[in-house]
């Protein structure tokens, strides 16, 4: 597998500019620095150094700004390909491989949620926010919000779920 992308491209005047990407673990949600490459030890860094259970992916800092978040990595066919431990604690176990809409829905409409996730999973770097709620469980008195944006290489959508007040 090739190294993760380190440069986000901007369409402004056809020029690219570097953006420092956030590196995160798909299991524990820990944030990490880019690994250092030496001739004896080539650049790898795909497995989380904190928990050794998750894959390290990247996203823009405005999408994920703190470690330990409840996050879902979703493919363009709307399947959950990874879920952090915090997401499983919030939404239930065994999220991997499930259709996203069987995990979360939105009061703003499932079509809107699906559209935003597919756009992010196909490489749209815009970060959007949408109200969400669990599909299968009830969380009385808890309001949830999801930030949705692109992550990883190959591209996928990152859905970061947070409680709101």
C-alpha positions in Angstrom: 0.0 0.0 0.0 1.3 3.4 -0.8 2.0 6.2 1.7 -0.8 8.5 2.7 -1.2 11.8 0.9 0.5 14.7 2.6 -0.6 17.5 0.4 -4.1 18.8 -0.1 -4.6 20.5 -3.4 -6.4 23.8 -3.9 -8.1 24.8 -7.1 -7.2 28.5 -6.6 -5.4 29.6 -9.7 -4.3 26.0 -10.5 -1.7 26.0 -7.7 -1.3 23.5 -4.9 -0.4 24.4 -1.4 0.7 22.2 1.5 -1.7 21.7 4.3 -0.5 20.0 7.5 -2.8 17.1 7.7 -4.1 15.5 11.0 -3.0 11.9 11.4 -5.4 9.7 13.5 -6.0 6.1 14.5 -9.2 4.5 13.3 -9.5 2.4 16.5 -8.4 4.5 19.5 -8.8 7.9 17.8 -5.3 9.0 18.9 -3.7 11.9 17.0 -0.1 11.4 16.0 2.8 13.1 14.3 4.1 12.0 10.9 6.6 9.2 11.3 10.3 9.9 10.6 11.9 8.0 7.7 15.5 6.9 7.9 17.5 4.7 5.4 17.5 1.9 7.9 13.8 2.3 8.6 11.8 3.5 5.6 8.6 5.5 6.2 5.8 3.3 7.3 3.5 4.5 10.1 0.3 2.7 9.0 -0.4 1.0 12.3 -1.2 3.1 15.3 1.8 3.4 17.7 -0.6 4.0 20.7 -2.9 1.0 20.5 -1.4 -1.1 17.7 -5.0 -2.0 16.6 -6.0 0.7 14.2 -4.8 2.1 10.9 -3.4 5.6 10.7 -5.3 7.8 8.2 -5.2 11.6 7.5 -7.7 14.3 7.3 -7.7 18.1 7.4 -7.4 19.7 10.9 -10.8 21.4 10.7 -12.4 17.9 10.4 -10.7 16.3 13.4 -9.0 18.5 16.1 -8.8 16.3 19.2 -7.9 12.7 20.0 -10.3 10.0 21.2 -13.3 11.2 19.1 -16.2 9.0 18.1 -15.5 8.5 14.4 -16.6 6.4 11.5 -14.7 5.8 8.3 -17.2 5.3 5.5 -16.7 4.2 1.9 -18.4 5.6 -1.2 -20.9 2.7 -1.1 -22.0 3.9 2.4 -20.4 1.0 4.3 -18.6 1.6 7.6 -15.0 0.5 7.0 -13.7 1.5 10.5 -15.1 2.7 13.8 -13.3 4.1 16.8 -13.8 2.6 20.2 -15.6 5.9 21.2 -18.0 5.4 18.3 -18.7 1.8 19.4 -19.3 3.0 23.0 -21.8 5.6 21.7 -23.5 3.7 18.9 -23.1 0.0 19.8 -20.6 -2.7 18.9 -19.8 -4.4 15.6 -20.2 -1.3 13.4 -17.6 -2.5 10.8 -19.1 -3.5 7.5 -22.6 -2.2 8.3 -24.4 0.2 6.1 -24.0 3.7 7.5 -27.7 4.4 7.5 -28.3 1.4 9.8 -25.9 3.1 12.3 -26.9 6.7 12.1 -29.6 8.7 10.4 -30.4 12.5 10.3 -33.4 14.5 11.2 -32.4 16.6 8.1 -33.0 13.5 5.9 -31.1 10.4 5.2 -30.7 11.5 1.5 -28.8 14.6 2.7 -26.6 12.5 5.0 -25.9 10.0 2.2 -25.1 12.8 -0.3 -22.6 14.5 2.0 -20.9 11.2 2.9 -20.6 10.1 -0.7 -19.2 13.5 -1.7 -16.5 13.3 1.0 -15.7 9.6 0.2 -15.1 10.5 -3.4 -12.6 13.2 -2.5 -14.5 16.4 -1.8 -12.4 18.1 1.0 -15.2 20.5 2.1 -16.1 19.8 5.7 -19.9 20.0 6.5 -21.9 19.6 9.7 -25.2 17.8 10.0 -27.4 16.8 12.9 -27.5 13.0 13.4 -29.1 10.4 15.6 -28.5 6.7 16.2 -30.6 4.4 14.0 -30.9 1.5 16.3 -30.7 2.8 19.8 -32.2 5.7 21.8 -30.1 8.3 23.5 -32.7 10.3 25.5 -31.7 13.9 26.1 -28.6 13.7 23.9 -28.2 15.6 20.7 -25.6 14.6 18.2 -23.8 16.4 15.4 -21.5 15.0 12.7 -18.7 16.7 10.9 -18.2 15.0 7.5 -15.2 15.3 5.3 -12.6 13.4 3.3 -9.9 11.2 4.8 -7.3 8.7 3.8 -5.8 7.3 0.7 -7.7 5.6 -0.9 -10.4 8.2 -0.3 -13.1 7.6 2.3 -15.4 9.8 4.3 -14.7 10.6 7.9 -17.8 11.1 10.1 -16.9 12.6 13.5 -19.8 12.4 15.9 -20.0 14.8 18.9 -22.6 15.6 21.5 -24.0 19.1 21.4 -25.6 21.1 24.1 
